[in-house]
Every structure is written in C-alpha cells, then in structure tokens.
C-alpha cells in the first residue's frame, strides 16, 4: 500500500524546525566563549556549517511546501532527499516563492554557498580550502559582516516559511485524528 504520510506540510515543518534549531545553535556558539575550540578558524567553520545547513533546511522547507504539495509519503521524502546538499537546485525552485525583498540577497548568498561545500565541516578540508581559496574565504566565512548578513537572511526566510506553515495549524476533529493515526506512514528506517 502506498504511504500517505508524511504530508508536504509535515515534511516542510520538519525542515523549518531544523532551520531554526541550526540557526539558534549558530547564534549561541557565535556569541559565546564556550565551547572551547582548538582555534578560532575551527570555531568559525563550525559556525558556518550551522549557517549553511540552516539555509539548506529553510530552502527545503520552502521547496517542499510550495513545489511538492502533490506528493506524500515515500515519494515526497525521496524527492526532497534527492536535493542532498545542492543549494543551487534548492534556490532555483525556492526563489520565486520567497518575499520579493529577500530574493536578490538570497540568490547572491546561495551562489556563494554553492562554492562553500558542506565538507568544510572537517578541519583538514578547511585548511586546504582556505589555502587554495583565500579570497573567497576572506569575502565569505572569514568576514564577520558576511556571517551576520547570512544569519539575517536565514532568519528572514525561516520567519517567512514559519508564518506560512502556521496557517496550516488547526484543531483536528476526532475523525481526523483517527484518520491521521491509521494513515499509512513512510518510515525509512523500519526494516
């Protein structure tokens, strides 16, 4: 039997919460003297990865909500998983759904993020990347202004999709609750 859960709203909501959680962790880590890191560059890159993953999650939420409302269950989950960490694919789908005032800065930011791979979470990769891409590093991850602007852009997108998802919130009737409980759910980790 084909799965009917999760719905596009449920999946979008999961990615929305991932975005706000990762963004919150960035803010706490960036503003704190702890946890201790081996070096300030290592700290900066870990903070950057939280921002990159927060942007990816926010965009996945937008894309799932607006572009995949016709899918559900396993088909939906697999469709969204196929985006992997490809920011350029996500922004291509999400941009037209974002508020007008966020489009240019989000598009520019995503073009930069495309050149800053998620693999930069490892110190070995960071050192090699920085040595071979000093200007890009200095203009992006190495810049306090860029990190702040990235954080603000993520917050704006998360606030936007959070408000859109909030419109879907309602009290379910007992019949709807029963239907939800017995709906066929896709569980990718069940064997």
N, C-alpha and C positions, 0 to 999 in steps of 0.2 A: 504494500500500500504506500502511495506517495505521501510524504510528510507535508503537513500544512503549517507547522511551526518550526522555527520562529518566523514571525511575520517581518516585513520590511521595517515596520515601526520598532519592533523588539530589537532587531539587529542594529538599526540606526541608534537606538537608545544605548545599547552596549558600547558602541564606538564613541558616542557622545561622552559617556561616563569615563571611558578610557582617556579621552582627550582632556577632560577637566582634572582627572587624577594625575596624569603625567604633567600637566601644566602646574598644578599645585605643588608637586614634588620639585619641579624646577624652581619655583619661587622660594620654597623653603630652603633648598640646597644653595641657591644663589645668594640668598640673604644671610646665611648662617656661616659661622666659623667651623661648624661641625656638620657632617662627619669629617674627620681629617682625611686629606688626600695626600698621596705621595708628592704631588706637585700641583701648582695652580693650573698648569695646562691640562693635566689629567682631570682635575675638577671641572674645568671649563668644557672639556669634551663630553664628560658625563652629563653635564647640564644641557649641552647642545643636543645630545641624543634624546633626552627627555623632551626637548622642544620639537625635534624632528618627528618623533613618534607621536607627540600631541597633535602636530599639524596633520600627519598622516591619518590619525584617528578621527580628527574633526572632518577632514575631507571624505573619509569613508562613511561617516555618518551622513553627510550631505548627499553623497552619491547614492547611498543605499535608500535614503528617504525619497529622493526626487527621481532617481533613474531606474530603480528596480522594484517599484511598487507592484509590478506584475508577477514577481517571483516570491516564493516562500519556501520554507523548509530547506532540504538539502541543496536544491538548485540555487537558492539565494545565497546560502553560506558559501558554496563553492564559487559562485560568481564573484562575490566580494573577496574571497581568499585569493582569487586569481590576480587581483591588483598587487598583491605582495607589498613590496616597499616602493613601488613605481609611482612616485609623486607626480610625474608628468602625465601619466594616464588618469590619475585622480583629478588633477586640476583641469584637464581637458573636459571632463564630464561635469565637474562641480561649479566651474566659474560662472556660467550663466544663471545659476540658482542663488548665488551669493548676492547680498545687498550691493547695489551699484557703487557705494562709497568704499567697499572693500575689494573690489575686483582688481584694479590696477596693482595695488600693493601686494595682494595675494599672488597674482600671476608672476610678478617680479620676484617675490620671495621664493615661490616654488621653482622657478628657473634656477635660482641659486641653490636651493636644497637638492635639486636634481644632481648637481655637481659635488654634493657633500654626502657621500654614501653612508648608509646606516652602519656599515662595517667600521666606521670611525669610533665605535664604542671600545675598541681594543687599543691599548697603549702602543703596541707595535705598529699598528696601522696609522695611528695619529702621527707618530714621529716621522714615518715615511711620507705621509701625505703632506705634513707641514713643510718638510724639507723640499719637496718637489712642487709645491703649490703655495709658496709663501704669500704671494699677493692675494690669492683667493682666500686663504686662511685669514690674513690681516683684514680683508674687507668684510669678512663674514664672522666666523666663530671667534676670531681674535678681537673683534670690535664690540665694545660694551654697547654702543648705540645700536648696532645691528641685532645683538641679542635682545635688547629691550624692545626694539621695533618688532622683532619676530614674536616675542611674548605677547605684545599688544595685539598683533594681528590674529594670533591663535585665540586669544580671549574674545576678540570680536566675533570670529567665526563660531566659536563654541557658544557664546551668548545667543547668537542668531539661531543656530540649529536647536539649541535648548528651548528657545521660545516656540519654535515650530513644533517640536516634539511635545511640548507641554499642551498644545492644542489638541493632541490625541488622547490626553488623560481624561478619564471619566470613571464613574462608578458603574460597575458591571452588575447586571441582574443575576439572579441565581441561575437562570437558564444559561446565560452567557458564561458564567463561572464553570458550570458543569461542562459545557461545550469546550471551554479552554482546557479544563483538566483532562478530558478524554481525547483531545485532539492528538493526531499522530505527530510526534515531535522528532526532529532530526537530532541525533546525539552522535556527533562524530567520534567520540571516544568510547562508545559502547561496543562491545565485541560479542 
